[in-house]
Amino acid sequence: MSKKQKFQKFSAEKMREAAGQQLEDVAKWPLIGLDMVQLENIGLDAVDFKKIRGYDKITVSFEDKGTYVIDTSTPESDNAPKEDGYRFRPLACLCVSGEEDFEQLIFQRVNRKGKIYLNGEMTLKNCPVNIANTTVTDLIVTLEKIKALLYYRFGILIDIRSATIKYMEINTTFQTIYPFDAYRYVLTLFMNIMPVREDKISRTSRSEKFYGGYKELPETFVRGNNRVSRKIYDKRKELRDKDKVDVPIELMRIEIALRTKQAVQDALGTAYLFELTTEHIVQYFKTQYEKLLVDPFDRWQEQCTTQLAKLIEYFRCSGHPWQRDMLEYCRNLEQDCGVPVFLDMDDIKRAIYRTSDRNGHRSRMYQSFLRIMLPQDRYSHYDNAKVTEIFSALQRAYENTRTYVIGKEVYHGLTDQALKEAEEQRLSKLTGKLDR
C-alpha cells in the first residue's frame, strides 16, 4: 500500500470517527448554529516578507501605487521607504490558502470613494463531517487561533477587531424517521406556501433504479434570491457523496443562507462579528421558521379543509362512487399545478366533519374513503405526521440551544476589546436591553 493510499485510509477512518461522535450529539440534542462563514474588513498591520518567501501557499504581488504595509523583516536593500524606524512595502495583493482552519485569506487593494486601502477577506473552513453546528463563540476563538497561526508561522499580523460577516449559513440538522424521499410532498408544500413572492423555487434530484425502471428522488429544495436563500436537503446523501461517509441514520438539514453583508445587517441588526452573540442567531432562525413554515402551514391547512369540504359537497351529489371520482380529481389537479391539494386522509377527515350531513353519517363517509385507498397510494403515507415531526424537531433544536448553549458560553482567548464587548452584551441581556 502506497503512502497516498495509507493517508486516504487514515483520513477516512478519522472522518468516520468524527461522524460517530457528532451523530450521538445530533440524535439526542439537535442544535441551531453556524456552518460556513465568510469574513471581510480584516486589517493587515505588518508582514515579514522575508519569512513568507519560502511558502508556496502564499502569493504576493507589489505595485508602485500599492498600499504601503509595514515590513518587519530585514530587507536586503534599503530602497524601501522608512518611517518611524519601520520599512514599508507597496503591497497590491497577498493571498494565503490551504490552511487547516480556513480555505483562503486574501488582501486586495480596494478603492472606495477615493480611499485606497487593503481589504482582507477570509473563508472559514467547515469542520470534517460538519454535522454539528458552531456557535459565535467558537467562531471567534477559531479566528483568534488563525490570527496566532498567521503571525507565528508566516509573520503576518492581522487585525480582526473590525471584521464583518459577508456570508453566513444558519442551520440545524436532525434525525428523521423516514428517508428524505418520503418527505418530498411535505417539502414541496413548504416551498410553495412561503410568503416570499419574489423568490425562485428550485429542486435537485437524482435518478435511481426502481422496479426495473428509474425513479427521481429529490435531494435539495431551495427557495431564495441573491440576498437570502432557504434550503432543505438530504444531509446523509451529502455526507455520502462529499465526505465518503455513510452514516447509519437519516438526517435532514434546514438552512438559511445570508448571502450579502447587507442581508446579515438586516437580519441580525449588525454585521460586525464581535457584536453578535449566539442568541441573535437562534432568535433569528426561530422567527424565520415560524414565519416561513409554521404560520403559513396553519393557514394553508385551514384553507385546505374549507376547499375539501366544498369538494365533498359537490361530488356527493353526483352519485356513487363519488369518493373515487373526487380523489382522481385531486390527483389530476396536483399533477397540473405541482403542489399537493391535501396531504393525507387526516385532511379528508377534518373536511368531512365540517360538512352539513343531516343524517350524521360522517364516520361512515370517512370509512368509505379508507376502503378505496391502496397501501401504495400517496394519501395513505401520513404526511401530516411528518409535518409534525419536522416542526417538533425545530422546536426541540431551539429549546436545546437555549438550554445548553446560550448563557453557558465561555469567552476564552479573546482580545481585550472582545472581552469588553462580550461582557457588555451579557449585561444588556440580563437587563433586558438586548435588541432582538
Phi, psi and omega in degrees: 000130182286168179297323180295317179294320177298318180294318179296320179294318178297318180296319180296320178295319178297320180291322177294322177295316178297321179297319179297319179293320181286327180296323178300319179291317183292319182297324182267317189230076173296138184233163174256132181194196184258154175239265181271136181223135173243132182247154173219180183060037173271127183275154177242111184272316184201156180220137171267088187296331179289327182286325183277357185294334185267008183254129177285338182288345186249128175242137183228140174226141182244151173219151178296329181260017180287173178279130184282131181237144179296131177256111183273357178273171176267107185290155180286334178232164180259028181283339181290140180296149182241148176203125181055034178084354179258153174258148183237146178240138179281090185272133176255323182203140174221128184229128176240126184222161172079024179270176188288315187264348180216154182278317183201142171233121184228132174248124180231150178286130183236139176243104180235119178055040177082357179259127180254124179205170178267125178252121180262132177237139182224135174251114181284139184276138176290149177290156178301136182052064190285077175270314179285164183255164180248139176270170178296322178297316177300322180295318180293319179297319177299320179294323176295321177297319179297319179299316179293320179298315181297323183285313186281332181269319187247348183076025179256119181255116182248161179242116184253006185293332181254019183295136177240159183267123179265328181207138178208152178239124177249128185206174170217145180238133182217159180279140178244159181283318185253165172298160185300326181299332182290346181260013188295322180289322178295314182290326174299319177296317179303315182297328186270341181261000177297132182280056178228095191289324188278352184279146179270149178251132178220156180213136175249142183224168174229153180259132177225151180293138184210107180052053177082351179235205180233146181230136179277119179250121181291147178242322186217136172243127184228138169221123181176190179221197183281000177253310183224136176227145177245132188225138173232123185213169182277101183289327179295319179294321179295318178296321181292321182277319187272312185259358179059038179235121179259103182279151186277000182235160177277133183233138174236139178239132173248126192223142172241123180251120173267111195266350180225163177296322179294325177295321176295318179298315181292324184281317188251354179090342178202152177252357179283129185298317186282358174261354182268154171228166177297331180295323174303314183296313185293316180296322178295316180297317179297315179299321182291315183289333173288320182288323187264338185239303189292305182296315176299325179292322177298318178293319179296319181297322177294315178294322179298316179297319180295316181292321178294324176298321177293321177295321178297316178298325181286312187283334181290344177275352184271358179095179182272150351270097185288334179297318179294320179296322180293315179296322178294322177297318180293322179295316179296322179294323177296318180294327181287317185264343179076012180233137179301133175286316169212167188268305182208192187288345175296325176293321177296319181297317178296322180291323179298318181285357174261351180281164180263087179255107183290332183277351178071033182263032184294318180295321178294321179296319179295320178295328177293327174293318182295327183293330182267000179276137176262156180300327181273359178294138185292337179284356179252023184254013172057053181290331177296325176293328178290324175298314178299322179298316180293315180296323178293321179294320178295317179294322179294321177296320179295314181294321178296318180294319178296324185278315192256351183242301184292132181090346179243009178285139181245128182266098180248147171068025182258169178287164179299321179296319179295319178297319180296314179294321179297319180293320178298318179294321179294320178293321179294327177293321181293327181269000177078018183261005181289130180282110182270000000 
